[in-house]
Amino acid sequence: MTEKACSTCHLITTGNICPRCKTPTLSDDFSGLVIIFDQEDSAIARAMNIKEKGRYALKVR
């Protein structure tokens, strides 16, 4: 199963549509991985504007 990253919210998923923002624009060309456990106390989550827990790509092409 190939993982893809959403080009809008950077969430990493295995589906064909992003479960978070419901967009079909997914890319298998991404780099970096950030796992957010506590988005309220995370400086990285604030910098990336992440509001929910999950696995996110740092860069999506």
mmJSON file of the N, C-alpha and C atoms, coordinates in Angstrom:
{"data_MODEL":{"atom_site":{
"group_PDB":["ATOM","ATOM","ATOM","ATOM","ATOM","ATOM","ATOM","ATOM","ATOM","ATOM","ATOM","ATOM","ATOM","ATOM","ATOM","ATOM","ATOM","ATOM","ATOM","ATOM","ATOM","ATOM","ATOM","ATOM","ATOM","ATOM","ATOM","ATOM","ATOM","ATOM","ATOM","ATOM","ATOM","ATOM","ATOM","ATOM","ATOM","ATOM","ATOM","ATOM","ATOM","ATOM","ATOM","ATOM","ATOM","ATOM","ATOM","ATOM","ATOM","ATOM","ATOM","ATOM","ATOM","ATOM","ATOM","ATOM","ATOM","ATOM","ATOM","ATOM","ATOM","ATOM","ATOM","ATOM","ATOM","ATOM","ATOM","ATOM","ATOM","ATOM","ATOM","ATOM","ATOM","ATOM","ATOM","ATOM","ATOM","ATOM","ATOM","ATOM","ATOM","ATOM","ATOM","ATOM","ATOM","ATOM","ATOM","ATOM","ATOM","ATOM","ATOM","ATOM","ATOM","ATOM","ATOM","ATOM","ATOM","ATOM","ATOM","ATOM","ATOM","ATOM","ATOM","ATOM","ATOM","ATOM","ATOM","ATOM","ATOM","ATOM","ATOM","ATOM","ATOM","ATOM","ATOM","ATOM","ATOM","ATOM","ATOM","ATOM","ATOM","ATOM","ATOM","ATOM","ATOM","ATOM","ATOM","ATOM","ATOM","ATOM","ATOM","ATOM","ATOM","ATOM","ATOM","ATOM","ATOM","ATOM","ATOM","ATOM","ATOM","ATOM","ATOM","ATOM","ATOM","ATOM","ATOM","ATOM","ATOM","ATOM","ATOM","ATOM","ATOM","ATOM","ATOM","ATOM","ATOM","ATOM","ATOM","ATOM","ATOM","ATOM","ATOM","ATOM","ATOM","ATOM","ATOM","ATOM","ATOM","ATOM","ATOM","ATOM","ATOM","ATOM","ATOM","ATOM","ATOM","ATOM","ATOM","ATOM","ATOM","ATOM","ATOM"],
"id":[1,2,3,4,5,6,7,8,9,10,11,12,13,14,15,16,17,18,19,20,21,22,23,24,25,26,27,28,29,30,31,32,33,34,35,36,37,38,39,40,41,42,43,44,45,46,47,48,49,50,51,52,53,54,55,56,57,58,59,60,61,62,63,64,65,66,67,68,69,70,71,72,73,74,75,76,77,78,79,80,81,82,83,84,85,86,87,88,89,90,91,92,93,94,95,96,97,98,99,100,101,102,103,104,105,106,107,108,109,110,111,112,113,114,115,116,117,118,119,120,121,122,123,124,125,126,127,128,129,130,131,132,133,134,135,136,137,138,139,140,141,142,143,144,145,146,147,148,149,150,151,152,153,154,155,156,157,158,159,160,161,162,163,164,165,166,167,168,169,170,171,172,173,174,175,176,177,178,179,180,181,182,183],
"type_symbol":["N","C","C","N","C","C","N","C","C","N","C","C","N","C","C","N","C","C","N","C","C","N","C","C","N","C","C","N","C","C","N","C","C","N","C","C","N","C","C","N","C","C","N","C","C","N","C","C","N","C","C","N","C","C","N","C","C","N","C","C","N","C","C","N","C","C","N","C","C","N","C","C","N","C","C","N","C","C","N","C","C","N","C","C","N","C","C","N","C","C","N","C","C","N","C","C","N","C","C","N","C","C","N","C","C","N","C","C","N","C","C","N","C","C","N","C","C","N","C","C","N","C","C","N","C","C","N","C","C","N","C","C","N","C","C","N","C","C","N","C","C","N","C","C","N","C","C","N","C","C","N","C","C","N","C","C","N","C","C","N","C","C","N","C","C","N","C","C","N","C","C","N","C","C","N","C","C","N","C","C","N","C","C"],
"label_atom_id":["N","CA","C","N","CA","C","N","CA","C","N","CA","C","N","CA","C","N","CA","C","N","CA","C","N","CA","C","N","CA","C","N","CA","C","N","CA","C","N","CA","C","N","CA","C","N","CA","C","N","CA","C","N","CA","C","N","CA","C","N","CA","C","N","CA","C","N","CA","C","N","CA","C","N","CA","C","N","CA","C","N","CA","C","N","CA","C","N","CA","C","N","CA","C","N","CA","C","N","CA","C","N","CA","C","N","CA","C","N","CA","C","N","CA","C","N","CA","C","N","CA","C","N","CA","C","N","CA","C","N","CA","C","N","CA","C","N","CA","C","N","CA","C","N","CA","C","N","CA","C","N","CA","C","N","CA","C","N","CA","C","N","CA","C","N","CA","C","N","CA","C","N","CA","C","N","CA","C","N","CA","C","N","CA","C","N","CA","C","N","CA","C","N","CA","C","N","CA","C","N","CA","C","N","CA","C","N","CA","C","N","CA","C"],
"label_alt_id":[null,null,null,null,null,null,null,null,null,null,null,null,null,null,null,null,null,null,null,null,null,null,null,null,null,null,null,null,null,null,null,null,null,null,null,null,null,null,null,null,null,null,null,null,null,null,null,null,null,null,null,null,null,null,null,null,null,null,null,null,null,null,null,null,null,null,null,null,null,null,null,null,null,null,null,null,null,null,null,null,null,null,null,null,null,null,null,null,null,null,null,null,null,null,null,null,null,null,null,null,null,null,null,null,null,null,null,null,null,null,null,null,null,null,null,null,null,null,null,null,null,null,null,null,null,null,null,null,null,null,null,null,null,null,null,null,null,null,null,null,null,null,null,null,null,null,null,null,null,null,null,null,null,null,null,null,null,null,null,null,null,null,null,null,null,null,null,null,null,null,null,null,null,null,null,null,null,null,null,null,null,null,null],
"label_comp_id":["MET","MET","MET","THR","THR","THR","GLU","GLU","GLU","LYS","LYS","LYS","ALA","ALA","ALA","CYS","CYS","CYS","SER","SER","SER","THR","THR","THR","CYS","CYS","CYS","HIS","HIS","HIS","LEU","LEU","LEU","ILE","ILE","ILE","THR","THR","THR","THR","THR","THR","GLY","GLY","GLY","ASN","ASN","ASN","ILE","ILE","ILE","CYS","CYS","CYS","PRO","PRO","PRO","ARG","ARG","ARG","CYS","CYS","CYS","LYS","LYS","LYS","THR","THR","THR","PRO","PRO","PRO","THR","THR","THR","LEU","LEU","LEU","SER","SER","SER","ASP","ASP","ASP","ASP","ASP","ASP","PHE","PHE","PHE","SER","SER","SER","GLY","GLY","GLY","LEU","LEU","LEU","VAL","VAL","VAL","ILE","ILE","ILE","ILE","ILE","ILE","PHE","PHE","PHE","ASP","ASP","ASP","GLN","GLN","GLN","GLU","GLU","GLU","ASP","ASP","ASP","SER","SER","SER","ALA","ALA","ALA","ILE","ILE","ILE","ALA","ALA","ALA","ARG","ARG","ARG","ALA","ALA","ALA","MET","MET","MET","ASN","ASN","ASN","ILE","ILE","ILE","LYS","LYS","LYS","GLU","GLU","GLU","LYS","LYS","LYS","GLY","GLY","GLY","ARG","ARG","ARG","TYR","TYR","TYR","ALA","ALA","ALA","LEU","LEU","LEU","LYS","LYS","LYS","VAL","VAL","VAL","ARG","ARG","ARG"],
"label_asym_id":["A","A","A","A","A","A","A","A","A","A","A","A","A","A","A","A","A","A","A","A","A","A","A","A","A","A","A","A","A","A","A","A","A","A","A","A","A","A","A","A","A","A","A","A","A","A","A","A","A","A","A","A","A","A","A","A","A","A","A","A","A","A","A","A","A","A","A","A","A","A","A","A","A","A","A","A","A","A","A","A","A","A","A","A","A","A","A","A","A","A","A","A","A","A","A","A","A","A","A","A","A","A","A","A","A","A","A","A","A","A","A","A","A","A","A","A","A","A","A","A","A","A","A","A","A","A","A","A","A","A","A","A","A","A","A","A","A","A","A","A","A","A","A","A","A","A","A","A","A","A","A","A","A","A","A","A","A","A","A","A","A","A","A","A","A","A","A","A","A","A","A","A","A","A","A","A","A","A","A","A","A","A","A"],
"label_entity_id":["1","1","1","1","1","1","1","1","1","1","1","1","1","1","1","1","1","1","1","1","1","1","1","1","1","1","1","1","1","1","1","1","1","1","1","1","1","1","1","1","1","1","1","1","1","1","1","1","1","1","1","1","1","1","1","1","1","1","1","1","1","1","1","1","1","1","1","1","1","1","1","1","1","1","1","1","1","1","1","1","1","1","1","1","1","1","1","1","1","1","1","1","1","1","1","1","1","1","1","1","1","1","1","1","1","1","1","1","1","1","1","1","1","1","1","1","1","1","1","1","1","1","1","1","1","1","1","1","1","1","1","1","1","1","1","1","1","1","1","1","1","1","1","1","1","1","1","1","1","1","1","1","1","1","1","1","1","1","1","1","1","1","1","1","1","1","1","1","1","1","1","1","1","1","1","1","1","1","1","1","1","1","1"],
"label_seq_id":[1,1,1,2,2,2,3,3,3,4,4,4,5,5,5,6,6,6,7,7,7,8,8,8,9,9,9,10,10,10,11,11,11,12,12,12,13,13,13,14,14,14,15,15,15,16,16,16,17,17,17,18,18,18,19,19,19,20,20,20,21,21,21,22,22,22,23,23,23,24,24,24,25,25,25,26,26,26,27,27,27,28,28,28,29,29,29,30,30,30,31,31,31,32,32,32,33,33,33,34,34,34,35,35,35,36,36,36,37,37,37,38,38,38,39,39,39,40,40,40,41,41,41,42,42,42,43,43,43,44,44,44,45,45,45,46,46,46,47,47,47,48,48,48,49,49,49,50,50,50,51,51,51,52,52,52,53,53,53,54,54,54,55,55,55,56,56,56,57,57,57,58,58,58,59,59,59,60,60,60,61,61,61],
"pdbx_PDB_ins_code":[null,null,null,null,null,null,null,null,null,null,null,null,null,null,null,null,null,null,null,null,null,null,null,null,null,null,null,null,null,null,null,null,null,null,null,null,null,null,null,null,null,null,null,null,null,null,null,null,null,null,null,null,null,null,null,null,null,null,null,null,null,null,null,null,null,null,null,null,null,null,null,null,null,null,null,null,null,null,null,null,null,null,null,null,null,null,null,null,null,null,null,null,null,null,null,null,null,null,null,null,null,null,null,null,null,null,null,null,null,null,null,null,null,null,null,null,null,null,null,null,null,null,null,null,null,null,null,null,null,null,null,null,null,null,null,null,null,null,null,null,null,null,null,null,null,null,null,null,null,null,null,null,null,null,null,null,null,null,null,null,null,null,null,null,null,null,null,null,null,null,null,null,null,null,null,null,null,null,null,null,null,null,null],
"Cartn_x":[0.834,0.0,0.89,0.662,1.469,0.869,1.736,1.285,1.393,0.432,0.411,0.173,0.613,0.426,-0.52,-1.384,-2.322,-1.557,-1.771,-1.067,-1.654,-2.84,-3.477,-3.08,-3.304,-3.061,-1.852,-1.201,0.014,-0.209,-1.435,-1.718,-1.287,-0.662,-0.251,-1.342,-1.753,-2.84,-2.559,-3.321,-3.197,-4.385,-5.352,-6.536,-6.316,-7.389,-7.34,-7.912,-8.537,-9.079,-8.627,-8.231,-7.769,-8.924,-8.765,-9.836,-10.041,-9.058,-9.155,-9.834,-9.347,-9.904,-10.723,-10.853,-11.72,-11.304,-10.05,-9.579,-8.934,-9.083,-8.466,-7.037,-6.468,-5.133,-4.074,-3.714,-2.699,-1.47,-0.313,0.935,1.754,2.405,3.305,4.738,4.922,6.22,6.25,6.625,6.715,7.96,8.388,9.562,9.336,10.043,9.931,8.675,8.735,7.595,7.544,6.383,6.142,4.94,5.078,3.95,3.539,2.312,1.8,0.915,1.297,0.522,-0.309,0.296,-0.362,-0.247,-1.221,-1.15,-1.236,-1.789,-1.94,-0.63,0.267,1.532,2.723,2.479,3.552,3.867,5.125,5.558,5.549,5.872,5.855,4.432,3.478,2.074,1.592,1.986,1.609,2.248,3.517,4.219,3.624,3.162,2.58,1.066,0.492,-0.953,-1.75,-1.271,-1.921,-2.827,-4.073,-5.067,-5.453,-5.02,-5.409,-4.205,-4.278,-3.225,-3.105,-1.91,-1.732,-0.31,-0.133,1.157,1.112,2.108,2.125,3.465,3.427,4.638,5.143,6.454,7.019,6.945,7.204,7.191,6.46,5.502,4.728,4.964,5.365,5.612,4.496],
"Cartn_y":[-1.173,0.0,1.252,2.137,3.338,4.487,5.15,6.322,7.549,8.45,9.702,10.844,12.021,13.212,14.179,14.764,15.758,17.044,17.585,18.812,20.043,19.909,21.026,21.073,19.969,19.977,19.15,18.444,17.66,16.372,16.0,14.75,13.571,12.574,11.376,10.327,9.75,8.784,7.684,6.604,5.53,5.516,6.371,6.425,7.278,7.483,8.305,9.698,9.913,11.214,11.505,12.737,13.119,13.017,12.261,12.145,13.418,14.295,15.515,16.64,16.97,18.109,17.703,16.408,15.844,16.218,16.595,16.928,15.697,15.544,14.402,14.681,15.846,16.192,15.63,14.37,13.687,13.443,13.424,13.215,12.137,11.29,10.304,10.838,12.082,12.737,13.74,13.242,14.094,13.72,14.62,14.343,14.829,14.202,14.548,13.985,13.7,13.146,13.773,14.29,14.847,14.123,13.591,12.961,13.864,14.343,15.267,14.498,14.513,13.871,14.886,16.045,17.079,18.405,18.671,19.837,21.155,21.167,22.424,22.897,21.968,22.333,22.191,21.961,21.726,22.986,23.417,24.57,24.227,22.986,22.56,22.584,22.105,22.12,23.553,24.463,25.867,26.441,26.126,26.651,26.105,24.856,24.242,24.422,25.101,25.342,24.028,23.098,21.792,21.848,21.452,21.522,20.158,19.054,17.713,16.784,15.758,14.753,14.014,13.494,12.697,12.722,12.093,12.034,13.002,13.886,14.936,14.962,15.324,15.507,16.932,17.102,18.441,19.164,18.43,19.04,18.121,18.665,17.9,18.541,17.722,18.234,17.817],
"Cartn_z":[0.0,0.0,0.0,-0.937,-1.089,-0.284,0.451,1.186,0.292,0.434,-0.316,0.66,0.279,1.111,0.411,1.186,0.664,0.36,-0.824,-1.191,-0.505,0.084,0.779,2.262,2.988,4.44,4.867,3.929,4.143,4.938,5.22,5.918,5.056,5.671,4.953,5.106,3.971,3.966,2.945,3.008,2.026,1.065,1.274,0.419,-0.815,-1.561,-2.775,-2.562,-1.4,-1.024,0.405,0.659,1.993,2.988,4.056,5.048,5.869,5.886,6.676,5.915,4.718,3.992,2.762,2.527,1.472,0.051,-0.161,-1.497,-2.15,-3.457,-4.139,-4.624,-4.287,-4.765,-3.828,-4.055,-3.255,-4.111,-3.476,-4.202,-3.499,-4.297,-3.702,-3.66,-4.083,-4.063,-2.903,-1.721,-0.54,0.241,1.128,1.944,3.364,4.281,5.689,6.305,7.576,8.301,9.681,10.025,11.351,11.921,13.12,13.793,14.944,14.889,15.896,16.874,18.148,19.203,19.984,20.269,21.059,20.318,19.458,18.592,19.339,20.514,21.255,21.878,22.242,22.869,21.93,20.654,19.695,18.901,18.962,18.174,16.685,16.344,14.942,14.406,15.187,14.76,14.534,15.402,15.226,13.955,13.717,12.543,11.247,11.272,10.074,10.015,11.003,11.082,11.135,11.965,12.135,13.353,13.16,14.233,14.794,14.14,14.583,14.609,15.433,15.526,14.205,13.94,12.735,12.213,11.059,10.374,9.199,9.122,8.121,7.392,6.121,5.327,5.502,5.539,5.631,4.287,3.204,1.878,0.918,0.191,-0.796,-2.159,-3.13,-4.487,-5.408],
"occupancy":[1.0,1.0,1.0,1.0,1.0,1.0,1.0,1.0,1.0,1.0,1.0,1.0,1.0,1.0,1.0,1.0,1.0,1.0,1.0,1.0,1.0,1.0,1.0,1.0,1.0,1.0,1.0,1.0,1.0,1.0,1.0,1.0,1.0,1.0,1.0,1.0,1.0,1.0,1.0,1.0,1.0,1.0,1.0,1.0,1.0,1.0,1.0,1.0,1.0,1.0,1.0,1.0,1.0,1.0,1.0,1.0,1.0,1.0,1.0,1.0,1.0,1.0,1.0,1.0,1.0,1.0,1.0,1.0,1.0,1.0,1.0,1.0,1.0,1.0,1.0,1.0,1.0,1.0,1.0,1.0,1.0,1.0,1.0,1.0,1.0,1.0,1.0,1.0,1.0,1.0,1.0,1.0,1.0,1.0,1.0,1.0,1.0,1.0,1.0,1.0,1.0,1.0,1.0,1.0,1.0,1.0,1.0,1.0,1.0,1.0,1.0,1.0,1.0,1.0,1.0,1.0,1.0,1.0,1.0,1.0,1.0,1.0,1.0,1.0,1.0,1.0,1.0,1.0,1.0,1.0,1.0,1.0,1.0,1.0,1.0,1.0,1.0,1.0,1.0,1.0,1.0,1.0,1.0,1.0,1.0,1.0,1.0,1.0,1.0,1.0,1.0,1.0,1.0,1.0,1.0,1.0,1.0,1.0,1.0,1.0,1.0,1.0,1.0,1.0,1.0,1.0,1.0,1.0,1.0,1.0,1.0,1.0,1.0,1.0,1.0,1.0,1.0,1.0,1.0,1.0,1.0,1.0,1.0],
"B_iso_or_equiv":[0.0,0.0,0.0,0.0,0.0,0.0,0.0,0.0,0.0,0.0,0.0,0.0,0.0,0.0,0.0,0.0,0.0,0.0,0.0,0.0,0.0,0.0,0.0,0.0,0.0,0.0,0.0,0.0,0.0,0.0,0.0,0.0,0.0,0.0,0.0,0.0,0.0,0.0,0.0,0.0,0.0,0.0,0.0,0.0,0.0,0.0,0.0,0.0,0.0,0.0,0.0,0.0,0.0,0.0,0.0,0.0,0.0,0.0,0.0,0.0,0.0,0.0,0.0,0.0,0.0,0.0,0.0,0.0,0.0,0.0,0.0,0.0,0.0,0.0,0.0,0.0,0.0,0.0,0.0,0.0,0.0,0.0,0.0,0.0,0.0,0.0,0.0,0.0,0.0,0.0,0.0,0.0,0.0,0.0,0.0,0.0,0.0,0.0,0.0,0.0,0.0,0.0,0.0,0.0,0.0,0.0,0.0,0.0,0.0,0.0,0.0,0.0,0.0,0.0,0.0,0.0,0.0,0.0,0.0,0.0,0.0,0.0,0.0,0.0,0.0,0.0,0.0,0.0,0.0,0.0,0.0,0.0,0.0,0.0,0.0,0.0,0.0,0.0,0.0,0.0,0.0,0.0,0.0,0.0,0.0,0.0,0.0,0.0,0.0,0.0,0.0,0.0,0.0,0.0,0.0,0.0,0.0,0.0,0.0,0.0,0.0,0.0,0.0,0.0,0.0,0.0,0.0,0.0,0.0,0.0,0.0,0.0,0.0,0.0,0.0,0.0,0.0,0.0,0.0,0.0,0.0,0.0,0.0],
"pdbx_formal_charge":[null,null,null,null,null,null,null,null,null,null,null,null,null,null,null,null,null,null,null,null,null,null,null,null,null,null,null,null,null,null,null,null,null,null,null,null,null,null,null,null,null,null,null,null,null,null,null,null,null,null,null,null,null,null,null,null,null,null,null,null,null,null,null,null,null,null,null,null,null,null,null,null,null,null,null,null,null,null,null,null,null,null,null,null,null,null,null,null,null,null,null,null,null,null,null,null,null,null,null,null,null,null,null,null,null,null,null,null,null,null,null,null,null,null,null,null,null,null,null,null,null,null,null,null,null,null,null,null,null,null,null,null,null,null,null,null,null,null,null,null,null,null,null,null,null,null,null,null,null,null,null,null,null,null,null,null,null,null,null,null,null,null,null,null,null,null,null,null,null,null,null,null,null,null,null,null,null,null,null,null,null,null,null],
"auth_seq_id":[1,1,1,2,2,2,3,3,3,4,4,4,5,5,5,6,6,6,7,7,7,8,8,8,9,9,9,10,10,10,11,11,11,12,12,12,13,13,13,14,14,14,15,15,15,16,16,16,17,17,17,18,18,18,19,19,19,20,20,20,21,21,21,22,22,22,23,23,23,24,24,24,25,25,25,26,26,26,27,27,27,28,28,28,29,29,29,30,30,30,31,31,31,32,32,32,33,33,33,34,34,34,35,35,35,36,36,36,37,37,37,38,38,38,39,39,39,40,40,40,41,41,41,42,42,42,43,43,43,44,44,44,45,45,45,46,46,46,47,47,47,48,48,48,49,49,49,50,50,50,51,51,51,52,52,52,53,53,53,54,54,54,55,55,55,56,56,56,57,57,57,58,58,58,59,59,59,60,60,60,61,61,61],
"auth_comp_id":["MET","MET","MET","THR","THR","THR","GLU","GLU","GLU","LYS","LYS","LYS","ALA","ALA","ALA","CYS","CYS","CYS","SER","SER","SER","THR","THR","THR","CYS","CYS","CYS","HIS","HIS","HIS","LEU","LEU","LEU","ILE","ILE","ILE","THR","THR","THR","THR","THR","THR","GLY","GLY","GLY","ASN","ASN","ASN","ILE","ILE","ILE","CYS","CYS","CYS","PRO","PRO","PRO","ARG","ARG","ARG","CYS","CYS","CYS","LYS","LYS","LYS","THR","THR","THR","PRO","PRO","PRO","THR","THR","THR","LEU","LEU","LEU","SER","SER","SER","ASP","ASP","ASP","ASP","ASP","ASP","PHE","PHE","PHE","SER","SER","SER","GLY","GLY","GLY","LEU","LEU","LEU","VAL","VAL","VAL","ILE","ILE","ILE","ILE","ILE","ILE","PHE","PHE","PHE","ASP","ASP","ASP","GLN","GLN","GLN","GLU","GLU","GLU","ASP","ASP","ASP","SER","SER","SER","ALA","ALA","ALA","ILE","ILE","ILE","ALA","ALA","ALA","ARG","ARG","ARG","ALA","ALA","ALA","MET","MET","MET","ASN","ASN","ASN","ILE","ILE","ILE","LYS","LYS","LYS","GLU","GLU","GLU","LYS","LYS","LYS","GLY","GLY","GLY","ARG","ARG","ARG","TYR","TYR","TYR","ALA","ALA","ALA","LEU","LEU","LEU","LYS","LYS","LYS","VAL","VAL","VAL","ARG","ARG","ARG"],
"auth_asym_id":["A","A","A","A","A","A","A","A","A","A","A","A","A","A","A","A","A","A","A","A","A","A","A","A","A","A","A","A","A","A","A","A","A","A","A","A","A","A","A","A","A","A","A","A","A","A","A","A","A","A","A","A","A","A","A","A","A","A","A","A","A","A","A","A","A","A","A","A","A","A","A","A","A","A","A","A","A","A","A","A","A","A","A","A","A","A","A","A","A","A","A","A","A","A","A","A","A","A","A","A","A","A","A","A","A","A","A","A","A","A","A","A","A","A","A","A","A","A","A","A","A","A","A","A","A","A","A","A","A","A","A","A","A","A","A","A","A","A","A","A","A","A","A","A","A","A","A","A","A","A","A","A","A","A","A","A","A","A","A","A","A","A","A","A","A","A","A","A","A","A","A","A","A","A","A","A","A","A","A","A","A","A","A"],
"auth_atom_id":["N","CA","C","N","CA","C","N","CA","C","N","CA","C","N","CA","C","N","CA","C","N","CA","C","N","CA","C","N","CA","C","N","CA","C","N","CA","C","N","CA","C","N","CA","C","N","CA","C","N","CA","C","N","CA","C","N","CA","C","N","CA","C","N","CA","C","N","CA","C","N","CA","C","N","CA","C","N","CA","C","N","CA","C","N","CA","C","N","CA","C","N","CA","C","N","CA","C","N","CA","C","N","CA","C","N","CA","C","N","CA","C","N","CA","C","N","CA","C","N","CA","C","N","CA","C","N","CA","C","N","CA","C","N","CA","C","N","CA","C","N","CA","C","N","CA","C","N","CA","C","N","CA","C","N","CA","C","N","CA","C","N","CA","C","N","CA","C","N","CA","C","N","CA","C","N","CA","C","N","CA","C","N","CA","C","N","CA","C","N","CA","C","N","CA","C","N","CA","C","N","CA","C","N","CA","C","N","CA","C","N","CA","C"],
"pdbx_PDB_model_num":[1,1,1,1,1,1,1,1,1,1,1,1,1,1,1,1,1,1,1,1,1,1,1,1,1,1,1,1,1,1,1,1,1,1,1,1,1,1,1,1,1,1,1,1,1,1,1,1,1,1,1,1,1,1,1,1,1,1,1,1,1,1,1,1,1,1,1,1,1,1,1,1,1,1,1,1,1,1,1,1,1,1,1,1,1,1,1,1,1,1,1,1,1,1,1,1,1,1,1,1,1,1,1,1,1,1,1,1,1,1,1,1,1,1,1,1,1,1,1,1,1,1,1,1,1,1,1,1,1,1,1,1,1,1,1,1,1,1,1,1,1,1,1,1,1,1,1,1,1,1,1,1,1,1,1,1,1,1,1,1,1,1,1,1,1,1,1,1,1,1,1,1,1,1,1,1,1,1,1,1,1,1,1]
}}}
